[in-house]
Amino acid sequence: MAADLSQIVKAYDVRGVVPDQWDEALAELFGAAFVQVTGATAIVTGHDMRPSSPGLARAFARGAAARGVDVTEIHLCSTDQLYYASGVLDLPGAMFTASHNPAQYNGIKLCRAGAAPVGQDTGLAEIRALVEGWSTSGAPQPAARPGTITARDTLEDYASHLRSLVDLSAVRPLKAVVDAGNGMGGHTVPTVFGGLPVELVPMYFELDGTFPHHEANPLDPANLVDLQQRVREEDADLGIAFDGDADRCFVVDERGEPVPPSAITALVAARELARNGGRGTVIHNLITSWSVPEVVRENGGTPVRTRVGHSFIKAEMARTGAIFGGEHSAHYYFRDFWNADTGMLAALHVLAALGGQDGPLSGLVAQYDRYAGSGEINSTVDDQQARLAAIRAAYGDREGEGVTLDELDGLTVTATDWWFNVRPSNTEPLLRLNVEARDETLMAKVRDEALAIIRS
């Protein structure tokens, strides 16, 4: 087992196939290692609807309790509901989920008290080392007095907290189709939306970790098709899709057209800045649209550009005291939610913005969606660094034309009317390309030029 941990301990979490790559015996060791590294005397755990999740979560709790630590189990929950519990209880937390991965996968997202992230540089490497040691040399020494394991229901309190962070008092009646993808949105949405003037049309709310209808990954356009069709059939005001653990939210407008996550980032940023007197820092990763920093500045805020990835976003939010952060992947982070990401709070902002005026969602978001974007295009390559060097060589000669290069994350090439970023995948032999330009024609031209170099 020890040799296999390199396959399941990722940069930000634990994730792998159950029981082939990890099982309840290893989960118990992870529980013991987690409390040792965090120094916790009490923790909170939660899990999603995957068939393996309850057993893994309970095994983790046993491992923690054996070391004398009291465990609060909130059982079925979304990932942001676990972050809420970690924040409000001020306890380290463990969420058992593999997000949008297929049914045979499971994983653990870990955080310190106050939902502070645990990644490779903030404890996960030490946790892995302990588990590897124990899995080959025997279990850790139990405490003289084991901790307790108790249950607690946090769903109503979580929902109330989210609603307290958005002014929903002026929302007109709306009709919203919500696709939960058989994931945890089916558990949380009815309670969070309860009492709002929203006619809810549920899709795939039945909790089913085998994902019988489609993969619970709205980032893939194929998984939005059912929602888009239903929005048009129902003549709804909008559609909302959540991923498997319901920490990301995607939006489609009244025509069934996807709203880019950058436009949602800009919309929520404007609202959060207004809520904070027109002042504050907003974090955005380098793949979000030019619209985001523009809207932030127009609304009195200070945009800060960062690398892709939640650990970088959360670190910058903590460093700058930012009020909000957004990523192109539809992760949205809020200072008033312990700097953690919550797609549900972003969804409430969209409902409040749409319901606070009379026009359709397409008209509302047009002011935040100003450029033509390619979306993320993946290319399989033999040598990531060689292809990046080829792009660097091709565009480095054009600095006299106003083209600039930076390497904050991969390689970003910027001109007056367009930009693109190419990033290597950390886990696969892929390069990821994102392009944006003033119009579709120019975007297509720049995209095709970059792809020709990447794929040559």
C-alpha positions in Angstrom: 0.0 0.0 0.0 2.7 2.5 0.9 4.2 2.6 -2.6 0.7 3.4 -4.0 0.3 6.6 -2.0 2.2 8.5 -4.6 -0.8 7.8 -6.9 -3.5 9.0 -4.6 -2.0 11.9 -2.6 -2.4 14.9 -5.0 -1.4 18.5 -4.6 -4.5 19.5 -2.7 -6.3 16.3 -1.7 -6.4 12.6 -1.5 -8.1 10.9 -4.5 -8.1 7.4 -6.0 -10.0 4.3 -6.9 -11.7 2.3 -4.0 -10.7 -0.4 -3.0 -7.9 -0.8 -5.6 -5.8 2.2 -4.5 -7.1 2.9 -1.0 -9.7 1.5 1.4 -11.1 1.9 4.9 -7.9 0.5 6.5 -5.9 3.3 4.9 -8.7 5.9 5.7 -8.3 5.0 9.4 -4.5 5.7 9.1 -5.3 9.0 7.4 -7.5 10.0 10.3 -4.7 9.2 12.8 -2.2 11.1 10.8 -4.4 14.1 10.2 -4.9 14.7 13.9 -1.2 14.3 14.6 -0.2 16.8 12.0 -2.9 19.4 12.9 -2.5 18.9 16.6 -6.3 18.8 16.9 -8.2 17.8 20.0 -11.4 17.7 18.0 -12.3 17.5 14.3 -15.4 17.5 12.0 -16.1 15.1 9.1 -18.6 14.9 6.3 -19.2 12.9 3.2 -20.9 12.8 -0.2 -23.4 10.3 -1.6 -20.8 7.8 -3.1 -21.4 4.2 -2.0 -18.0 4.1 -0.4 -18.2 7.4 1.4 -19.9 6.5 4.7 -17.5 3.6 5.4 -14.4 5.7 4.6 -15.6 8.6 6.7 -16.4 6.4 9.7 -13.0 4.7 9.4 -11.2 8.1 9.3 -13.2 9.0 12.4 -12.2 5.8 14.2 -8.5 6.5 13.4 -8.8 10.0 14.8 -10.8 8.9 17.9 -8.2 6.2 18.7 -5.7 9.0 19.1 -7.9 10.7 21.8 -9.6 13.2 19.5 -13.4 13.9 19.6 -15.1 13.7 16.2 -18.2 15.5 15.1 -19.8 13.8 12.1 -22.1 15.9 9.9 -22.6 12.9 7.6 -24.2 13.8 4.1 -23.1 17.2 3.1 -21.7 19.3 0.3 -18.0 20.3 0.4 -18.9 23.9 1.3 -21.2 22.7 4.0 -18.1 20.9 5.5 -16.2 24.2 5.2 -19.1 26.0 7.0 -18.9 23.4 9.9 -15.1 23.8 10.1 -15.5 27.6 10.2 -18.3 27.9 12.6 -17.1 25.2 14.9 -13.4 26.4 14.5 -12.3 22.8 13.9 -10.1 21.0 11.4 -12.3 19.1 8.9 -12.3 16.2 6.4 -14.7 15.9 3.5 -15.0 12.5 1.8 -15.7 13.1 -1.9 -14.1 12.7 -5.3 -16.1 15.7 -6.6 -16.9 15.0 -10.3 -14.8 11.9 -10.8 -16.5 8.6 -11.7 -18.2 6.4 -9.2 -15.3 4.1 -8.4 -13.2 7.0 -7.1 -13.3 8.6 -3.7 -11.1 11.1 -1.9 -10.5 13.4 1.1 -10.4 17.2 1.1 -8.7 18.3 4.3 -8.7 21.7 6.1 -7.5 23.2 9.3 -9.7 25.1 11.7 -11.6 27.9 10.0 -11.6 26.0 6.7 -7.9 26.9 6.1 -6.7 24.6 3.2 -4.3 21.6 3.7 -2.2 20.9 0.7 1.3 19.5 -0.1 3.0 22.5 1.5 0.6 22.9 4.4 0.5 19.4 6.0 -0.5 16.9 3.3 3.1 15.7 2.7 3.6 15.1 6.4 0.3 13.2 6.5 1.3 11.0 3.6 4.7 10.2 5.2 3.0 9.1 8.5 0.5 6.9 6.7 3.2 5.3 4.6 5.2 4.6 7.7 2.3 3.1 9.6 1.1 1.1 6.6 4.4 -0.8 6.5 5.3 -0.9 10.2 2.0 -1.2 12.1 -0.7 1.1 13.4 0.1 4.1 15.5 -0.1 3.9 19.3 -3.6 4.5 20.5 -4.3 7.1 23.2 -4.9 6.0 26.8 -8.4 7.5 26.5 -10.1 7.4 23.1 -12.1 10.3 21.8 -15.9 10.4 21.1 -17.7 10.2 17.8 -21.0 12.2 17.8 -23.4 13.3 15.0 -24.5 16.8 14.3 -26.9 18.2 11.7 -25.7 21.5 10.2 -27.8 21.8 7.0 -30.3 24.4 8.3 -27.6 26.5 9.9 -25.4 26.3 6.8 -28.4 27.5 4.7 -29.2 30.3 7.1 -25.6 31.5 7.1 -25.5 31.6 3.3 -28.8 33.6 3.0 -27.5 36.1 5.6 -24.6 37.0 3.2 -26.9 38.1 0.3 -29.7 40.6 0.3 -32.5 38.5 -1.2 -35.4 40.8 0.0 -36.1 42.4 -3.4 -36.1 39.2 -5.5 -39.0 39.0 -7.8 -40.6 35.6 -8.6 -38.2 33.5 -10.7 -38.3 30.0 -12.2 -35.0 28.1 -11.9 -34.1 24.7 -13.3 -31.4 23.1 -11.1 -29.4 20.1 -12.3 -27.8 18.4 -9.3 -26.3 15.6 -11.3 -27.3 13.1 -8.6 -24.8 14.9 -6.4 -25.0 16.8 -3.2 -26.8 19.7 -4.6 -29.9 17.5 -4.4 -29.4 17.5 -0.7 -28.6 21.1 -0.1 -30.5 23.1 -2.7 -34.1 22.5 -1.3 -33.0 23.9 2.1 -30.9 26.8 0.8 -33.6 27.9 -1.6 -36.4 27.3 0.9 -38.5 30.4 1.5 -37.2 32.2 -1.6 -39.7 33.3 -4.3 -38.1 30.8 -6.7 -40.1 28.1 -8.5 -37.6 25.3 -8.4 -37.6 22.7 -11.2 -35.3 19.9 -9.9 -33.3 17.7 -12.2 -31.5 14.6 -10.9 -31.9 15.4 -7.2 -31.8 11.8 -6.2 -28.5 11.1 -4.4 -26.8 8.4 -6.5 -23.0 8.1 -6.5 -23.1 6.0 -9.6 -24.2 9.1 -11.6 -26.8 7.3 -13.8 -27.7 10.4 -15.9 -24.4 12.1 -16.7 -21.1 12.8 -15.1 -21.4 15.4 -12.4 -18.9 17.7 -14.1 -20.6 20.8 -15.6 -17.3 22.1 -16.9 -17.8 19.6 -19.7 -20.4 21.0 -22.1 -21.8 17.6 -22.8 -23.1 17.5 -19.2 -25.0 20.7 -19.6 -27.2 19.5 -22.5 -30.0 18.2 -20.4 -30.2 21.4 -18.4 -30.1 23.7 -21.4 -33.0 21.8 -23.0 -35.0 21.8 -19.8 -34.6 25.6 -19.3 -36.0 26.2 -22.8 -38.8 23.7 -22.4 -39.8 25.2 -19.0 -39.4 28.8 -20.2 -37.4 29.3 -17.1 -35.4 32.4 -16.1 -32.2 30.5 -15.6 -30.6 27.1 -15.1 -28.0 26.2 -12.5 -25.8 23.1 -12.5 -23.7 21.8 -9.6 -20.8 19.3 -9.6 -20.8 16.1 -7.5 -19.9 17.7 -4.2 -21.8 20.9 -5.0 -18.9 23.3 -4.4 -18.9 24.6 -8.0 -21.9 26.1 -9.8 -22.5 26.8 -13.5 -25.2 29.0 -14.9 -27.2 29.0 -18.2 -29.4 31.9 -19.2 -33.0 31.9 -20.2 -32.1 30.9 -23.8 -30.1 27.9 -22.4 -26.8 29.5 -23.3 -24.0 28.9 -20.8 -22.8 32.0 -18.9 -19.0 32.0 -18.7 -17.7 31.6 -15.1 -15.7 34.8 -15.7 -18.9 36.7 -16.2 -20.3 35.3 -12.9 -17.0 36.3 -11.2 -17.4 39.8 -12.5 -21.1 40.0 -11.5 -20.4 38.7 -8.0 -17.3 40.9 -7.6 -19.4 44.0 -8.4 -22.0 43.0 -5.8 -19.5 42.2 -3.1 -17.7 45.5 -3.7 -21.1 47.4 -3.4 -21.7 45.5 -0.2 -18.3 46.7 1.1 -18.8 50.4 0.2 -17.1 50.2 -3.1 -13.8 49.1 -1.6 -11.8 45.9 -1.5 -9.5 43.5 -3.2 -10.8 40.8 -5.6 -8.6 37.9 -6.5 -8.8 36.3 -10.0 -6.6 33.7 -11.6 -4.8 34.5 -14.8 -7.2 32.6 -17.0 -10.3 34.7 -16.1 -11.5 37.2 -18.7 -10.1 40.7 -19.0 -13.7 41.6 -18.0 -13.0 40.7 -14.4 -10.3 43.2 -13.5 -12.1 45.8 -15.6 -15.3 45.4 -13.7 -13.5 45.3 -10.4 -11.7 48.7 -11.1 -15.0 50.2 -12.4 -16.6 49.4 -9.1 -13.8 50.8 -7.0 -12.0 47.6 -6.2 -8.4 46.4 -6.6 -7.9 43.3 -8.8 -5.1 40.9 -8.0 -4.0 38.3 -10.5 -2.8 34.9 -9.3 -2.0 31.4 -10.4 -4.6 28.7 -11.1 -5.6 26.6 -8.1 -7.5 27.0 -4.8 -4.4 27.0 -2.6 -3.0 30.0 -4.5 -6.4 31.8 -4.4 -6.9 31.2 -0.7 -3.3 32.2 0.1 -3.7 35.5 -1.8 -7.1 36.2 -0.1 -5.5 35.7 3.3 -2.5 37.8 2.4 -4.5 40.7 0.9 -7.6 40.5 3.0 -9.6 40.2 -0.3 -13.4 40.2 -0.1 -13.9 37.8 -3.0 -12.1 35.6 -5.5 -13.1 33.7 -8.7 -11.6 31.1 -11.1 -12.4 30.2 -14.7 -13.4 26.7 -13.4 -16.4 28.1 -11.5 -14.9 28.1 -8.0 -15.9 31.2 -6.1 -14.3 32.2 -2.8 -15.7 34.6 -0.1 -14.0 36.4 2.7 -17.2 36.1 4.7 -17.1 32.3 4.2 -13.7 31.8 5.7 -12.0 32.5 2.3 -13.4 29.1 1.2 -15.2 28.4 -2.0 -18.9 28.0 -2.2 -20.8 27.7 -5.5 -24.1 27.9 -3.5 -23.3 31.4 -2.4 -22.5 32.4 -5.9 -25.8 31.0 -7.1 -27.6 33.1 -4.5 -25.9 36.2 -5.8 -27.0 35.4 -9.3 -30.6 34.9 -8.1 -30.4 38.2 -6.2 -29.0 40.1 -9.1 -31.5 38.6 -11.6 -34.4 38.9 -9.3 -33.6 42.5 -8.4 -34.2 43.8 -11.9 -36.8 43.1 -14.6 -34.6 42.1 -17.6 -33.5 38.6 -18.6 -30.3 37.0 -17.4 -28.7 37.3 -20.9 -29.1 41.1 -20.8 -27.8 41.3 -17.2 -24.6 39.3 -17.9 -23.9 41.1 -21.2 -22.2 43.9 -19.3 -19.9 41.4 -17.6 -19.1 39.2 -20.7 -17.2 41.6 -23.0 -14.8 39.4 -25.0 -14.6 36.2 -27.0 -13.1 33.3 -25.3 -12.0 29.8 -26.5 -12.6 27.9 -23.2 -9.9 25.5 -22.2 -8.5 23.3 -25.0 -6.4 20.3 -24.1 -3.7 18.9 -26.3 -1.7 15.7 -25.7 2.0 16.3 -26.3 5.1 14.3 -26.0 7.2 17.0 -24.4 5.4 19.8 -22.5 8.5 21.9 -22.0 9.6 21.6 -25.6 6.2 22.8 -26.8 6.3 25.7 -24.3 9.7 26.6 -25.6 8.5 26.6 -29.2 5.7 29.1 -28.2 8.2 31.2 -26.3 10.4 31.3 -29.4 7.5 32.1 -31.8 6.1 35.0 -29.8 9.3 36.3 -28.1 10.3 37.8 -31.4 7.2 40.0 -31.5 7.8 42.2 -28.4 8.4 45.1 -30.8 4.7 44.7 -31.8 3.5 45.1 -28.3 3.5 41.4 -27.4 4.6 40.6 -23.9 5.3 37.2 -22.2 5.0 36.2 -18.6 5.5 32.9 -16.7 3.4 33.3 -13.6 1.7 30.0 -14.4 2.7 28.3 -17.6 3.2 30.9 -20.4 0.9 33.9 -21.0 1.3 35.8 -24.2 -0.5 39.2 -24.3 -1.1 41.7 -27.1 -3.3 44.8 -27.4 -6.4 43.0 -28.5 -5.8 39.4 -27.4 -4.0 37.1 -24.9 -3.5 33.4 -24.5 -2.2 31.2 -21.7 -0.7 27.7 -22.1 -0.2 25.6 -18.9 1.1 22.1 -18.5 -1.1 19.6 -16.6 0.5 18.3 -13.4 -0.9 14.8 -13.8 -1.2 14.1 -17.6 0.9 14.8 -20.7 -1.3 17.7 -21.7 -1.0 21.4 -22.4 -4.0 23.5 -21.6 -4.7 26.5 -23.9 -7.0 29.4 -23.1 -7.5 32.3 -25.6 -9.4 35.6 -25.4 -9.7 38.4 -27.9 -11.8 41.5 -28.7 -14.0 39.4 -31.1 -14.6 35.9 -32.3 -12.7 36.2 -35.6 -9.5 37.4 -33.9 -9.9 34.8 -31.1 -10.2 32.0 -33.7 -7.1 33.3 -35.5 -5.0 33.4 -32.4 -6.3 30.1 -31.1 -5.5 28.3 -34.4 -2.0 29.9 -34.5 -1.2 28.7 -31.0 -2.6 25.2 -31.5 -0.6 24.8 -34.7 2.6 25.3 -32.6 1.4 23.2 -29.7 0.4 20.3 -31.9 3.2 20.5 -34.6 
